[in-house]
């Protein structure tokens, strides 16, 4: 069975064009055999510039939205404006990133692709172009009409969903409601089953230190999280918590859970990214990055790399494609139910 995915380039001034080409080169055998089909959406000039800089034995022919798509092809996201140069933030880069996602969503909603994989965009460039979203998750929710979406990060057996993401820390307690927490629990359970885990065991991280210490450090874990977890358990789900945040991720890494639900952005991102980055101890520079960002609750499959545009290294030919390949593999699994 051929698995057909769209890959959005993200901000063309970032490392998106480079990692897309490197990933396509690594996946060349699967593409040529027809086991995988990738349609790239973004800026043609940026893709061609990366092709020239990298000198890889891979060419991506351009096609149209309603055209005949070969196993590896490219669709122009929008008309080009001023040249988009590597490493330079611009409104044109933000506009092209938005238009690529918009086209990818159209294809996925129409059933022409099994899901979309997104390369990184730059939030400042996106907003400079007039598209005022906090990030991919919020943008995709609006484009697809999703009522509630959830961010999940994955690195190996570290799978972490988030109750809140891009909000001020002072607003997190107000957004922890029984309805929101139950939505995150249900979507996480569903996603894990799509990944082939028949009966997922999920832990809910505490918001407060020591899960509130009997109310001394706050009552949200006692008054909101605990009753919501109890209801989910009564409904047949395998949920535990609230588990103190200083131990829950150690237990996840040890395999005691299949996923953790984090209360806020940094609580969930730090443990996943700490394990996902491989650092050279001699230089202090990172050598490799592993991890995938998955949006739950959309009517389409969407995965993404777990890193940013990296303007500082864009155009230098040194960006690592590992996270993009993992995002492609996760999208395949989610699109086919495991």
VMD Tcl script that draws the C-alpha trace (Angstrom):
set ca {
  {0.00 0.00 0.00}
  {1.31 3.43 -0.96}
  {1.27 5.96 1.85}
  {0.80 9.46 0.46}
  {1.71 12.45 2.62}
  {2.04 16.18 2.02}
  {5.06 17.96 3.50}
  {4.76 21.70 4.08}
  {8.05 23.57 3.83}
  {7.44 25.93 6.73}
  {9.34 29.20 6.51}
  {11.51 28.92 3.37}
  {14.20 31.06 5.05}
  {14.70 28.34 7.64}
  {16.08 24.82 7.36}
  {12.84 23.40 5.93}
  {14.04 23.17 2.30}
  {17.29 21.50 3.36}
  {15.84 18.86 5.68}
  {13.11 18.04 3.14}
  {15.72 17.32 0.47}
  {17.89 15.31 2.84}
  {14.89 13.29 4.03}
  {13.80 12.60 0.46}
  {17.31 11.40 -0.37}
  {17.30 9.07 2.66}
  {13.86 7.74 1.66}
  {14.72 7.43 -2.03}
  {14.33 3.64 -2.20}
  {10.87 3.73 -0.66}
  {9.83 6.56 -2.96}
  {11.09 4.81 -6.08}
  {9.40 1.54 -5.09}
  {6.07 3.31 -4.60}
  {5.75 2.36 -0.93}
  {5.81 6.05 -0.02}
  {4.56 9.12 -1.87}
  {5.50 12.66 -0.82}
  {4.10 15.92 -2.16}
  {6.13 18.94 -1.03}
  {4.38 22.33 -0.74}
  {6.31 25.57 -0.43}
  {8.61 27.97 -2.25}
  {10.10 26.68 -5.51}
  {13.08 29.07 -5.59}
  {14.00 28.16 -2.00}
  {13.82 24.46 -2.80}
  {15.96 24.88 -5.93}
  {18.54 26.94 -4.02}
  {18.83 24.16 -1.45}
  {19.17 21.61 -4.26}
  {22.12 23.56 -5.68}
  {23.78 24.00 -2.29}
  {23.46 20.36 -1.22}
  {24.24 18.67 -4.54}
  {22.21 15.59 -3.62}
  {21.17 13.01 -6.17}
  {17.53 13.95 -5.77}
  {15.27 16.12 -7.93}
  {11.72 17.12 -7.05}
  {9.62 17.99 -10.13}
  {6.91 20.65 -9.87}
  {3.26 19.79 -10.42}
  {-0.15 21.42 -9.87}
  {-2.77 20.93 -7.16}
  {-5.03 19.15 -9.64}
  {-2.25 17.57 -11.66}
  {-0.82 14.07 -12.01}
  {1.44 13.53 -9.02}
  {4.53 11.33 -9.25}
  {5.77 9.64 -6.07}
  {7.91 12.68 -5.23}
  {6.78 16.10 -6.42}
  {6.45 19.76 -5.50}
  {3.54 22.25 -5.48}
  {4.14 26.01 -5.34}
  {2.39 27.37 -2.25}
  {1.81 30.92 -3.50}
  {3.19 33.52 -5.88}
  {6.73 34.56 -5.03}
  {7.39 38.11 -3.82}
  {10.81 39.41 -2.91}
  {13.50 36.69 -2.83}
  {13.37 34.73 0.42}
  {16.96 34.36 1.59}
  {18.22 31.73 4.05}
  {18.37 32.99 7.61}
  {16.51 36.25 6.96}
  {13.15 36.81 8.65}
  {10.53 38.33 6.36}
  {6.80 38.72 5.90}
  {7.11 36.82 2.59}
  {8.56 33.85 4.46}
  {5.64 33.92 6.90}
  {3.11 34.24 4.08}
  {4.60 31.33 2.17}
  {4.58 29.18 5.31}
  {0.88 29.93 5.88}
  {-0.09 29.26 2.26}
  {1.76 25.94 2.27}
  {-0.15 24.80 5.35}
  {-3.42 26.03 3.88}
  {-2.88 23.98 0.73}
  {-1.76 20.93 2.71}
  {-4.92 21.08 4.82}
  {-7.05 21.37 1.68}
  {-5.47 18.22 0.24}
  {-5.84 16.28 3.48}
  {-9.44 17.37 4.07}
  {-10.28 16.31 0.51}
  {-8.70 12.89 1.10}
  {-6.03 13.41 -1.56}
  {-3.26 12.79 0.98}
  {-3.29 10.66 4.11}
  {-1.88 13.42 6.30}
  {0.47 16.37 6.45}
  {3.97 16.67 7.89}
  {5.09 20.20 8.67}
  {8.57 21.67 8.60}
  {9.08 24.56 11.07}
  {7.63 28.03 10.67}
  {8.69 31.22 12.40}
  {5.97 32.76 14.59}
  {7.33 36.30 14.21}
  {7.40 36.02 10.40}
  {3.92 34.48 10.39}
  {2.51 37.38 12.41}
  {4.48 39.89 10.34}
  {2.65 38.53 7.30}
  {-0.69 39.24 8.99}
  {-1.48 35.71 10.20}
  {-1.86 36.08 13.95}
  {-1.47 32.60 15.40}
  {0.62 31.38 18.31}
  {1.88 28.47 16.22}
  {1.03 25.50 14.02}
  {-1.39 23.92 16.50}
  {-3.68 26.94 16.70}
  {-3.44 27.58 12.95}
  {-4.36 24.01 12.06}
  {-7.28 23.99 14.49}
  {-8.80 27.00 12.75}
  {-8.15 25.77 9.21}
  {-9.75 22.39 9.94}
  {-12.58 23.68 12.13}
  {-11.43 21.55 15.07}
  {-13.13 22.45 18.35}
  {-10.28 21.27 20.52}
  {-6.75 20.24 19.64}
  {-3.90 18.86 21.71}
  {-0.14 18.91 21.25}
  {1.69 15.63 21.81}
  {5.48 15.34 21.72}
  {7.06 11.94 21.08}
  {10.63 10.70 21.40}
  {10.97 6.93 21.63}
  {8.69 5.82 24.46}
  {8.46 9.40 25.78}
  {4.99 10.52 24.67}
  {3.71 13.68 26.31}
  {0.40 15.47 25.67}
  {-0.27 18.98 26.93}
  {-3.29 20.55 28.61}
  {-1.94 24.02 27.71}
  {0.91 25.15 25.46}
  {1.50 28.71 24.27}
  {0.02 30.64 27.18}
  {1.50 32.63 30.04}
  {2.27 30.53 33.08}
  {-0.10 32.63 35.20}
  {-2.98 31.59 32.90}
  {-2.37 27.84 33.16}
  {-4.45 27.20 36.32}
  {-7.44 28.99 34.75}
  {-7.25 26.75 31.69}
  {-7.12 23.52 33.66}
  {-10.80 22.60 33.61}
  {-12.48 19.18 33.88}
  {-13.63 19.51 30.26}
  {-10.19 20.34 28.90}
  {-8.43 17.65 30.91}
  {-10.93 14.99 29.84}
  {-10.52 16.00 26.19}
  {-6.73 15.62 26.48}
  {-7.14 12.23 28.19}
  {-9.52 10.93 25.52}
  {-7.44 12.18 22.56}
  {-4.23 10.79 24.05}
  {-5.84 7.39 24.61}
  {-7.17 7.37 21.04}
  {-3.80 8.36 19.54}
  {-1.93 5.65 21.44}
  {-4.40 3.05 20.17}
  {-3.78 4.28 16.61}
  {-0.07 3.75 17.28}
  {-0.76 0.10 18.09}
  {-1.05 0.15 21.91}
  {-4.20 -1.84 22.68}
  {-4.79 -0.61 26.23}
  {-2.72 2.50 26.96}
  {-1.70 3.40 30.50}
  {-1.60 7.17 30.91}
  {-0.39 9.29 33.83}
  {-1.62 12.82 34.50}
  {1.13 15.10 35.81}
  {0.34 17.29 38.80}
  {0.13 21.04 38.28}
  {1.51 21.91 41.72}
  {4.58 20.61 43.59}
  {3.81 17.30 45.31}
  {0.33 17.37 43.71}
  {-0.59 20.23 46.05}
  {0.59 18.56 49.27}
  {-2.93 18.17 50.61}
  {-3.89 21.68 49.53}
  {-0.88 23.50 50.99}
  {0.44 24.37 47.51}
  {-2.83 24.76 45.62}
  {-6.03 22.77 45.18}
  {-6.23 22.27 41.38}
  {-4.84 18.74 41.53}
  {-7.30 17.82 44.28}
  {-10.41 19.62 43.05}
  {-10.04 19.30 39.26}
  {-7.53 16.66 38.18}
  {-8.32 13.90 40.69}
  {-12.12 13.82 40.09}
  {-11.64 13.98 36.30}
  {-9.20 11.07 36.43}
  {-11.61 9.09 38.63}
  {-14.40 9.59 36.08}
  {-12.15 8.44 33.23}
  {-11.20 5.33 35.20}
  {-14.89 4.61 35.84}
  {-15.40 4.85 32.07}
  {-12.84 2.09 31.53}
  {-9.66 4.02 30.78}
  {-6.34 3.17 32.41}
  {-5.42 6.56 33.91}
  {-3.42 7.37 37.04}
  {-2.61 10.61 38.82}
  {-2.12 13.32 39.50}
  {1.52 12.20 39.75}
  {4.07 14.79 40.98}
  {5.92 16.38 38.09}
  {9.37 15.66 39.50}
  {8.91 11.87 39.20}
  {6.25 11.28 36.53}
  {8.65 11.55 33.57}
  {11.19 9.22 35.18}
  {8.42 6.64 35.46}
  {7.42 7.26 31.84}
  {11.00 6.71 30.70}
  {11.06 3.51 32.74}
  {8.06 2.23 30.79}
  {5.55 2.38 33.64}
  {3.26 4.50 31.45}
  {2.64 4.78 27.72}
  {2.18 8.56 27.91}
  {2.05 11.47 30.33}
  {-0.33 14.41 30.23}
  {1.57 17.59 31.13}
  {-0.14 20.69 32.47}
  {1.87 23.32 30.60}
  {4.39 23.85 27.80}
  {7.72 23.64 29.62}
  {6.63 20.88 32.00}
  {6.14 18.60 28.99}
  {8.71 19.94 26.56}
  {11.78 19.96 28.79}
  {11.99 16.19 29.49}
  {11.29 15.23 25.87}
  {13.77 17.69 24.41}
  {16.41 16.93 27.04}
  {16.41 13.32 25.84}
  {15.93 14.18 22.17}
  {19.05 16.34 21.79}
  {22.40 14.60 21.38}
  {25.21 16.89 22.55}
  {28.92 16.73 21.74}
  {30.57 16.97 25.19}
  {33.80 18.28 23.67}
  {32.23 21.30 21.96}
  {28.89 21.70 23.72}
  {27.15 21.75 20.34}
  {24.20 19.53 19.49}
  {24.90 16.79 16.97}
  {21.51 15.24 16.47}
  {17.87 15.80 17.34}
  {15.09 13.26 17.66}
  {11.45 13.96 18.35}
  {8.07 14.51 16.76}
  {5.24 16.95 17.38}
  {1.78 15.45 16.78}
  {-1.48 17.42 16.76}
  {-4.37 15.44 18.22}
  {-8.04 16.26 17.76}
  {-7.87 17.36 14.12}
  {-9.96 15.71 11.40}
  {-6.66 15.05 9.58}
  {-3.33 13.48 10.51}
  {-0.65 16.06 11.28}
  {2.88 15.54 12.55}
  {5.85 17.88 12.66}
  {9.51 18.16 13.45}
  {10.27 18.98 17.07}
  {12.53 21.96 16.39}
  {12.43 25.47 15.01}
  {13.48 27.17 11.80}
  {17.13 27.47 12.94}
  {17.78 30.65 10.95}
  {21.34 30.68 12.33}
  {22.32 27.58 10.33}
  {19.90 27.89 7.37}
  {21.64 27.60 4.03}
  {24.81 26.09 5.50}
  {24.02 22.47 4.64}
  {24.42 21.20 8.21}
  {20.80 20.83 9.36}
  {19.79 17.35 10.53}
  {16.81 15.62 8.90}
  {16.27 12.92 11.55}
  {13.28 14.59 13.22}
  {11.56 15.07 9.84}
  {12.01 11.41 8.94}
  {10.55 10.41 12.31}
  {7.61 12.76 11.71}
  {6.99 11.09 8.34}
  {7.08 7.65 9.96}
  {4.65 8.71 12.72}
  {2.28 10.18 10.13}
  {2.31 6.91 8.22}
  {1.46 4.95 11.36}
  {-1.33 7.30 12.39}
  {-2.79 7.37 8.88}
  {-2.95 3.59 8.73}
  {-3.85 2.93 12.37}
  {-0.52 1.48 13.44}
}
mol new
graphics top color blue
foreach p $ca { graphics top sphere $p radius 0.5 }
foreach p [lrange $ca 0 end-1] q [lrange $ca 1 end] { graphics top cylinder $p $q radius 0.2 }
display resetview
